[in-house]
Amino acid sequence: MSQLKAKADRRRGANGGGRRVYALLRAQIADGSLAVGAKLPSTRALAADLGVARSTVTVAYEQLAAEGFLATAPGRAARVAAPLAPDALAQAQPGSQPRLASVLSAYGQRVAGMELLTAQTSAAAPARIDFLYGAVAARDFPTLAWKRAYQAELLRQQPSLYYAAPEGDSGLRQALQGYLRRARGLACSAEQIVIVQGAQQAIDLCARLLLEPGSAYVFEDPGYVMARRCFEASGARGVAVPVDALGMDTSSLPFDAQVRLAYVTPSHQFPLGGVLPIARRQALLQWARQHNAWIVEDDYDGEFRYGQRPIDALQSIDADGRVIYIGTFSKALSPQLRLAYLVLPASLVPLFRKAKRLADRHAPVIEQRALASLIDSGAYERHVRRMRRENERRRSALLDAIRRRLPADAKVAGTAAGLHLVLWLPSLRPGHEPQLIAAARAAGVGVYAVSPLFARPQSAMPPRPAGLILGYASLTLAQIDEGMQRLADAIAALA
């Protein structure tokens, strides 16, 4: 056993003594050093040789015996019972992986081949002044109100703890029904609402239930990459529809019998910020009727419109039951809360409830009830109004800093609503975006390129300038001004 002892000494720093002894004995069996029928030392003797506890060796022997490589009996020495082929050992070593193509489903292979690195996650760490879109300020979270509501639910007596309904807490769905009517002009019943863990899960459920390999879906270009990836994972084919200053160009919708679904952000197109006018909304609904297609309306930040009342949801004018509305609390409260909801046509409600139950049973219950309490008390809507005022101040500060600090030809888009805007820099081309982002990050400023959100190659589109997405909901007014000055310096250096 001197060979075993030498090997053990070299691996003494590894985690798990029993695992080390197990691996050493298994290797000896694999390379023939321990032939079939060979006796092994007693657990006491091998423990003394290796300098480990006897219980450590016992655990290794028991594992090998359970796998059929050792034969043990009370009062007798353990013997090698079966050989182990060297290739089997190689497959079991850490870092060795089977060929994915041979063990994954078609869905798994599609996901494995996807690039999920979007603009939000391209940086290893946040910059000191980070114009990260989708982020909100931690200091804006209604901590005290949430704490009171959450503690009240924790202290509420329940007869037992068990799984809840997959469609979500009835109190939250009823509270949402009233809130959506007031805030979004959306008439629905509580039965049509399904609570999910973030808008991403809502999109994923739509992709799984409404698309299949060989079918097609329509998406905005540029648009939300993570939604497009969900639909791609189903095996469906994407059809890009260009976007202009008013949102999706509905005159470019395809006449394709295989199209089953259109994904749109009509209240504040992501990322360019257009608000889809009523004529295009009606054209989209008519197109869906003609093609027997569903419309997935992602209202990711529709509560934040400045200078006038938020635009009513597309679902509010849907007379055919074709619009699936997705709402979220990520922008008004926190993306870490992971609470969102679907408002479904009545015909789809039973299906989505079943799929939600299969996916994860239900969303966290205490958080749902705490949120329902905030909506019922009016605290949530007061918070939204306060956040609308705060973010309007941030938006105004950003527009002012762009005007004062950046080149005179800089243009902005998408400023009427939402929590981000798009900055166009006519003096630079799309190919300059990576250099500009790197220069800004070197100066401590995080900015994000528009180009990764386009599906079509640049060669297939009209020429355009370099573009950046600037989120402002997580920054102070001072940070916004300083950030634009540093960005201006980076642009000047690059030019």
Phi and psi in degrees as a GROMACS rama.xvg file:
@    title "Ramachandran Plot"
@    xaxis  label "Phi"
@    yaxis  label "Psi"
@TYPE xy
-62.9911  -34.1051  SER-2
-64.2635  -42.174  GLN-3
-60.2461  -42.1431  LEU-4
-64.3152  -40.3103  LYS-5
-63.5564  -44.7137  ALA-6
-64.1062  -39.6503  LYS-7
-62.9121  -38.631  ALA-8
-62.8429  -38.0735  ASP-9
-69.4495  -22.0504  ARG-10
-106.324  16.3406  ARG-11
-60.866  -27.0348  ARG-12
-80.7633  -6.27339  GLY-13
-70.7169  160.583  ALA-14
-81.4149  135.153  ASN-15
84.5959  95.7286  GLY-16
-61.1836  -43.0625  GLY-17
-61.4378  -36.8522  GLY-18
-67.5063  -36.857  ARG-19
-65.1337  -45.933  ARG-20
-64.9676  -42.1165  VAL-21
-57.4743  -47.8288  TYR-22
-64.5009  -38.4107  ALA-23
-65.1369  -47.33  LEU-24
-64.9805  -39.4891  LEU-25
-64.1884  -39.4087  ARG-26
-64.202  -39.8212  ALA-27
-62.4895  -39.6279  GLN-28
-67.5984  -38.3906  ILE-29
-68.4936  -40.7553  ALA-30
-89.1868  4.85193  ASP-31
87.6783  -3.18218  GLY-32
-60.2526  -34.2528  SER-33
-110.892  99.8636  LEU-34
-78.169  165.502  ALA-35
-59.0303  129.276  VAL-36
93.7315  -12.0909  GLY-37
-66.8672  141.014  ALA-38
-82.3012  144.203  LYS-39
-101.774  153.774  LEU-40
-61.2943  161.149  PRO-41
-64.4005  157.696  SER-42
-60.0365  -35.2316  THR-43
-67.2095  -44.3522  ARG-44
-66.9231  -44.892  ALA-45
-67.2375  -34.4727  LEU-46
-63.817  -40.05  ALA-47
-66.3115  -41.1794  ALA-48
-63.9628  -40.6039  ASP-49
-87.3629  -11.5376  LEU-50
72.4725  35.1703  GLY-51
-124.981  170.919  VAL-52
-69.9854  147.77  ALA-53
-60.0349  -36.2102  ARG-54
-62.9293  -30.0901  SER-55
-63.7096  -44.8233  THR-56
-67.4809  -38.5576  VAL-57
-59.9877  -43.2115  THR-58
-61.2903  -41.5071  VAL-59
-65.5365  -43.9519  ALA-60
-60.2139  -44.3867  TYR-61
-63.5041  -38.7787  GLU-62
-65.8967  -43.9632  GLN-63
-66.1415  -35.3165  LEU-64
-67.8807  -39.9527  ALA-65
-63.6603  -31.3675  ALA-66
-85.373  -4.02819  GLU-67
91.1398  7.43281  GLY-68
-89.3198  -20.4608  PHE-69
-123.971  147.977  LEU-70
-112.503  124.869  ALA-71
-125.666  152.393  THR-72
-154.275  148.271  ALA-73
-57.3651  129.949  PRO-74
81.1029  1.42816  GLY-75
-122.38  153.971  ARG-76
-71.4029  146.451  ALA-77
-69.7853  141.411  ALA-78
-125.132  154.763  ARG-79
-73.4654  124.999  VAL-80
-100.958  -26.6373  ALA-81
-150.85  144.288  ALA-82
-75.6995  160.439  PRO-83
-125.783  119.315  LEU-84
-66.5321  140.635  ALA-85
-56.913  -35.8277  PRO-86
-67.2867  -29.7114  ASP-87
-67.6466  -37.8976  ALA-88
-64.1406  -42.3772  LEU-89
-60.8538  -38.8771  ALA-90
-66.8262  -26.6506  GLN-91
-86.0144  -9.81152  ALA-92
-70.4645  145.62  GLN-93
-57.3097  139.14  PRO-94
92.1768  -18.0553  GLY-95
-84.0241  130.655  SER-96
-127.419  143.541  GLN-97
-69.6299  161.057  PRO-98
-67.2464  119.931  ARG-99
-60.1498  -38.1285  LEU-100
-59.7424  -26.5171  ALA-101
-88.6543  -12.1697  SER-102
-120.932  -6.14804  VAL-103
-98.5348  150.677  LEU-104
-70.503  170.49  SER-105
-59.8157  -39.4914  ALA-106
-61.5276  -45.954  TYR-107
-62.1779  -38.2826  GLY-108
-66.9091  -37.8163  GLN-109
-65.0043  -42.3373  ARG-110
-66.2581  -40.8198  VAL-111
-61.0189  -31.3504  ALA-112
-87.2571  1.81585  GLY-113
-85.9768  149.831  MET-114
-101.4  110.612  GLU-115
-100.363  1.43447  LEU-116
-73.5926  105.824  LEU-117
-101.736  178.964  THR-118
-58.5025  -34.9757  ALA-119
-66.2056  -28.2931  GLN-120
-113.247  15.4315  THR-121
-72.7017  -21.3066  SER-122
-96.8074  142.794  ALA-123
-67.5073  -33.6044  ALA-124
-145.826  151.33  ALA-125
-66.1792  145.921  PRO-126
-75.7095  166.409  ALA-127
-62.7821  -40.2657  ARG-128
-117.937  104.195  ILE-129
-114.488  113.331  ASP-130
-86.3308  51.0707  PHE-131
-75.6434  119.431  LEU-132
-80.9421  141.291  TYR-133
96.3858  -14.4653  GLY-134
-89.7843  145.235  ALA-135
-125.716  160.64  VAL-136
-73.8957  129.386  ALA-137
-61.5909  -33.0506  ALA-138
-69.6433  -15.6746  ARG-139
-84.1683  -13.2739  ASP-140
-63.802  135.246  PHE-141
-75.8091  72.2421  PRO-142
-58.9426  -48.8542  THR-143
-66.3011  -44.645  LEU-144
-63.86  -41.2978  ALA-145
-65.4108  -41.3567  TRP-146
-61.5172  -44.1992  LYS-147
-63.1545  -45.2892  ARG-148
-66.4039  -40.0812  ALA-149
-68.12  -44.5056  TYR-150
-63.1156  -38.0591  GLN-151
-61.0436  -38.918  ALA-152
-71.5216  -35.6286  GLU-153
-62.766  -36.0697  LEU-154
-86.1945  -9.88506  LEU-155
-69.1074  128.701  ARG-156
-74.2993  132.935  GLN-157
-122.483  144.223  GLN-158
-63.7816  -32.1587  PRO-159
-161.975  166.944  SER-160
-108.544  118.714  LEU-161
-148.906  172.966  TYR-162
-61.8368  146.707  TYR-163
-97.5261  177.875  ALA-164
-65.7592  139.352  ALA-165
-63.8028  -28.1195  PRO-166
-76.3669  -9.12125  GLU-167
110.692  168.032  GLY-168
-62.2601  132.699  ASP-169
-64.1697  -33.8593  SER-170
-63.8865  -41.6149  GLY-171
-68.4749  -40.4359  LEU-172
-65.3928  -37.1359  ARG-173
-69.48  -40.1645  GLN-174
-63.8077  -40.6016  ALA-175
-64.8025  -38.0108  LEU-176
-55.2372  -48.1773  GLN-177
-68.4031  -41.5382  GLY-178
-62.8679  -44.2648  TYR-179
-64.3039  -34.0183  LEU-180
-66.1217  -41.2609  ARG-181
-73.8322  -44.3215  ARG-182
-92.3336  -29.762  ALA-183
-124.176  5.05573  ARG-184
63.5569  27.1164  GLY-185
-106.416  116.759  LEU-186
-97.4287  120.333  ALA-187
-154.801  169.035  CYS-188
-98.533  160.256  SER-189
-61.7089  -28.0188  ALA-190
-64.55  -25.127  GLU-191
-81.3509  -7.61922  GLN-192
-96.0879  133.671  ILE-193
-125.778  123.373  VAL-194
-83.192  132.987  ILE-195
-130.201  170.339  VAL-196
-92.6757  78.0647  GLN-197
89.5479  153.693  GLY-198
-61.3961  -27.7696  ALA-199
-63.0735  -37.7546  GLN-200
-68.3469  -35.6917  GLN-201
-60.6885  -45.4321  ALA-202
-63.367  -42.4074  ILE-203
-61.9266  -41.9911  ASP-204
-62.465  -40.9791  LEU-205
-61.6973  -42.7551  CYS-206
-63.8336  -44.6375  ALA-207
-68.2516  -35.7303  ARG-208
-93.3528  -22.2903  LEU-209
-114.356  -11.7623  LEU-210
-120.569  160.119  LEU-211
-151.281  162.196  GLU-212
-55.4367  132.916  PRO-213
97.452  -20.7706  GLY-214
-82.265  179.372  SER-215
-135.412  158.075  ALA-216
-139.025  155.019  TYR-217
-104.602  139.617  VAL-218
-142.783  158.013  PHE-219
-76.6959  142.444  GLU-220
-132.722  110.294  ASP-221
-75.9373  163.447  PRO-222
-163.98  -168.709  GLY-223
-77.5997  111.807  TYR-224
-64.7737  -39.3357  VAL-225
-65.8008  -31.0517  MET-226
-67.8281  -45.0972  ALA-227
-60.2835  -38.9814  ARG-228
-65.43  -38.5636  ARG-229
-59.628  -44.8585  CYS-230
-68.7101  -37.4492  PHE-231
-62.2394  -37.3835  GLU-232
-61.7891  -24.6888  ALA-233
-72.5268  -12.7841  SER-234
92.8994  1.15533  GLY-235
-78.1726  161.589  ALA-236
-99.6328  129.802  ARG-237
-86.4947  140.095  GLY-238
-119.601  111.006  VAL-239
-77.7659  131.458  ALA-240
-116.766  124.861  VAL-241
-65.7301  157.679  PRO-242
-117.794  140.127  VAL-243
-122.006  -162.472  ASP-244
-64.2518  -17.4215  ALA-245
-102.937  3.69567  LEU-246
106.951  -153.643  GLY-247
-59.4881  133.15  MET-248
-82.1346  94.5229  ASP-249
-67.0911  -17.0887  THR-250
-69.7014  -14.4933  SER-251
-98.5232  6.46845  SER-252
-61.353  139.927  LEU-253
-79.2462  151.759  PRO-254
-102.491  78.5308  PHE-255
-126.848  119.582  ASP-256
-65.641  -18.3972  ALA-257
-87.0432  -7.71347  GLN-258
-69.9142  124.328  VAL-259
-110.324  -15.0688  ARG-260
-158.602  145.785  LEU-261
-124.895  130.035  ALA-262
-105.638  123.291  TYR-263
-138.569  156.454  VAL-264
-124.401  74.4334  THR-265
-72.8648  -27.8752  PRO-266
-78.5312  -24.9401  SER-267
-164.089  89.5984  HIS-268
-55.2626  132.823  GLN-269
-99.4396  122.436  PHE-270
-105.177  -7.79941  PRO-271
-76.8422  -16.4786  LEU-272
91.9558  3.91066  GLY-273
-67.1327  149.783  GLY-274
-108.044  117.09  VAL-275
-64.6845  120.016  LEU-276
-73.6765  165.391  PRO-277
-60.6296  -36.7522  ILE-278
-62.882  -41.3463  ALA-279
-71.6569  -34.2484  ARG-280
-62.6751  -43.0961  ARG-281
-67.2219  -36.7582  GLN-282
-64.7002  -39.3512  ALA-283
-64.9606  -43.1071  LEU-284
-64.3403  -39.5963  LEU-285
-66.0004  -41.5939  GLN-286
-58.6682  -44.8583  TRP-287
-62.2854  -38.6599  ALA-288
-64.0359  -43.8992  ARG-289
-67.071  -32.5567  GLN-290
-100.776  3.82462  HIS-291
53.1548  45.4299  ASN-292
-111.441  158.622  ALA-293
-93.4802  152.688  TRP-294
-117.103  123.543  ILE-295
-100.177  110.553  VAL-296
-98.0032  110.347  GLU-297
-95.9099  105.281  ASP-298
-100.369  65.1749  ASP-299
-69.9299  -28.3045  TYR-300
-146.577  33.1163  ASP-301
-64.9324  -14.1105  GLY-302
-74.3819  -15.0972  GLU-303
-106.875  87.3698  PHE-304
-123.625  137.488  ARG-305
-110.082  135.896  TYR-306
89.5372  -13.9511  GLY-307
-159.928  171.967  GLN-308
-63.8636  142.408  ARG-309
-55.2291  141.991  PRO-310
-65.023  137.26  ILE-311
-62.4262  152.962  ASP-312
-68.9036  152.531  ALA-313
-57.9411  -36.4718  LEU-314
-59.1485  -25.5714  GLN-315
-69.7651  -17.9074  SER-316
-112.201  12.861  ILE-317
-83.8469  110.651  ASP-318
-94.458  -7.1923  ALA-319
-106.892  -2.99712  ASP-320
68.3861  44.4058  GLY-321
-111.604  -10.7343  ARG-322
-95.4275  128.674  VAL-323
-104.624  113.715  ILE-324
-94.8132  131.941  TYR-325
-115.871  122.467  ILE-326
-120.804  158.073  GLY-327
-143.963  157.355  THR-328
-104.767  9.46826  PHE-329
-66.4735  -35.7687  SER-330
-87.373  -34.7782  LYS-331
-80.318  -31.3562  ALA-332
-115.825  -75.453  LEU-333
-166.675  136.858  SER-334
-67.1038  -18.8267  PRO-335
-77.9588  -13.3826  GLN-336
-70.011  -31.1248  LEU-337
56.4853  52.4765  ARG-338
-128.625  126.491  LEU-339
-148.822  -175.405  ALA-340
-157.533  154.362  TYR-341
-110.383  139.445  LEU-342
-111.136  112.979  VAL-343
-107.011  148.977  LEU-344
-57.898  144.379  PRO-345
-54.9977  -33.5979  ALA-346
-66.6957  -22.0502  SER-347
-96.6759  -10.1388  LEU-348
-58.1957  -51.3436  VAL-349
-59.3747  -39.6471  PRO-350
-63.284  -48.0096  LEU-351
-68.1023  -33.1641  PHE-352
-62.5844  -43.9113  ARG-353
-63.581  -44.4242  LYS-354
-64.5599  -38.8278  ALA-355
-63.7499  -40.361  LYS-356
-64.4043  -39.2254  ARG-357
-67.9184  -33.0387  LEU-358
-71.3114  -51.0933  ALA-359
-158.542  23.18  ASP-360
71.0842  -64.6216  ARG-361
-171.889  164.697  HIS-362
-74.7584  160.781  ALA-363
-54.3171  131.085  PRO-364
-79.3325  -44.023  VAL-365
-62.3402  -42.0364  ILE-366
-61.7825  -39.932  GLU-367
-61.5801  -44.595  GLN-368
-69.7237  -36.6085  ARG-369
-63.081  -42.581  ALA-370
-65.2742  -40.3676  LEU-371
-59.0809  -39.5017  ALA-372
-62.9672  -41.5881  SER-373
-64.1399  -40.4219  LEU-374
-68.6646  -45.083  ILE-375
-62.4568  -35.8445  ASP-376
-80.7353  -10.4738  SER-377
88.9942  -6.01096  GLY-378
-65.5154  -35.9023  ALA-379
-65.4797  -45.7413  TYR-380
-68.0961  -34.1423  GLU-381
-63.4658  -41.0649  ARG-382
-62.1866  -44.0986  HIS-383
-61.4499  -42.9319  VAL-384
-62.5503  -40.6708  ARG-385
-64.5794  -41.6173  ARG-386
-66.689  -33.3688  MET-387
-63.8664  -41.9985  ARG-388
-65.6765  -44.6969  ARG-389
-61.3087  -45.8248  GLU-390
-73.43  -26.1908  ASN-391
-67.2438  -36.6308  GLU-392
-65.4038  -41.5292  ARG-393
-64.41  -42.5667  ARG-394
-60.4281  -45.7134  ARG-395
-62.0554  -39.8452  SER-396
-64.5638  -39.191  ALA-397
-67.652  -44.5183  LEU-398
-60.9273  -40.8926  LEU-399
-66.1215  -41.6228  ASP-400
-66.7589  -37.5065  ALA-401
-62.2354  -43.4597  ILE-402
-63.3705  -40.1798  ARG-403
-83.7543  -34.922  ARG-404
-100.206  -33.9953  ARG-405
-92.895  167.34  LEU-406
-54.0534  150.173  PRO-407
-64.1645  -23.6105  ALA-408
-87.6695  1.88876  ASP-409
-64.087  137.591  ALA-410
-122.525  150.88  LYS-411
-123.552  153.449  VAL-412
-141.69  154.951  ALA-413
75.5117  35.2326  GLY-414
-94.6285  -7.14194  THR-415
-74.9377  -19.714  ALA-416
-154.631  173.09  ALA-417
83.6732  -166.336  GLY-418
-126.125  17.584  LEU-419
-150.152  166.452  HIS-420
-139.827  166.198  LEU-421
-108.162  130.17  VAL-422
-106.748  119.679  LEU-423
-100.041  136.461  TRP-424
-121.981  90.7045  LEU-425
-59.7808  -20.4849  PRO-426
-77.0451  -9.55711  SER-427
-124.298  155.006  LEU-428
-103.199  166.106  ARG-429
-54.7253  -32.2247  PRO-430
-66.3279  -16.1576  GLY-431
-84.4931  -11.4301  HIS-432
-56.4846  -47.2207  GLU-433
-59.8934  -39.7668  PRO-434
-65.1297  -42.2988  GLN-435
-65.4195  -42.0898  LEU-436
-62.5393  -42.1537  ILE-437
-65.0122  -41.1501  ALA-438
-66.1345  -39.9496  ALA-439
-65.6186  -41.1481  ALA-440
-65.6571  -35.7072  ARG-441
-62.1689  -26.3467  ALA-442
-91.9608  6.81365  ALA-443
86.7462  18.5953  GLY-444
-121.344  128.332  VAL-445
-97.5077  119.551  GLY-446
-131.676  162.864  VAL-447
-137.035  137.034  TYR-448
-77.0886  148.812  ALA-449
-79.1771  -33.8386  VAL-450
-52.532  -41.1572  SER-451
-63.1444  -13.1581  PRO-452
-89.536  -4.01776  LEU-453
-88.9745  136.58  PHE-454
-88.4561  -37.3798  ALA-455
-76.9581  145.812  ARG-456
-66.7969  152.732  PRO-457
-57.7275  -32.5989  GLN-458
-65.6569  -21.077  SER-459
-94.2864  4.21674  ALA-460
-122.24  161.208  MET-461
-61.6192  150.48  PRO-462
-56.8662  143.202  PRO-463
-144.135  160.1  ARG-464
-80.0529  174.597  PRO-465
-65.01  145.464  ALA-466
-136.294  145.803  GLY-467
-127.05  144.665  LEU-468
-99.2528  125.769  ILE-469
-118.634  108.718  LEU-470
-87.3431  142.668  GLY-471
-127.557  -0.680436  TYR-472
-72.7955  -13.0118  ALA-473
-104.629  3.62132  SER-474
-110.086  157.602  LEU-475
-86.748  165.549  THR-476
-62.7792  -37.7554  LEU-477
-66.3086  -41.054  ALA-478
-63.203  -39.5834  GLN-479
-60.8442  -46.4153  ILE-480
-65.6489  -45.8115  ASP-481
-64.4022  -39.9325  GLU-482
-61.8753  -40.6006  GLY-483
-68.0946  -34.4588  MET-484
-64.7192  -42.318  GLN-485
-67.6736  -36.7984  ARG-486
-64.9049  -40.9257  LEU-487
-58.3123  -42.2003  ALA-488
-63.4308  -39.0675  ASP-489
-66.7333  -38.9646  ALA-490
-65.1223  -43.574  ILE-491
-62.5047  -41.9516  ALA-492
-65.0041  -39.1182  ALA-493
-70.288  -41.0075  LEU-494
